[in-house]
Amino acid sequence: MDFRLGWAPTEPDPLIRRLTLSHALYRGIQDVNTCVRYFKRFAGDYEIDPDKILLWGDGSGGIMAWSA
């Protein structure tokens, strides 16, 4: 899965740093949910059971999987 990046940790303005972090988290959750919808829709093409999709990740990927 390819995902969008959106956090600006080097931004000097603390408000912008905080807001970009929350937006990056929100966009990441959106991307994971989009990925799950895609695999459910095309489950037949991938020969998978759409009711048994497992999300797994390490670090920020784990947070995205847990949040979705």
Buried (B, 14 or more C-beta within 10 A) or exposed (E): EEBEEBBBEEBEEEEEBEBBBEBBBEBBBBBBEEBBEEBEEEBEEEEEEEEEEEBEBEEEBEBBBEEB
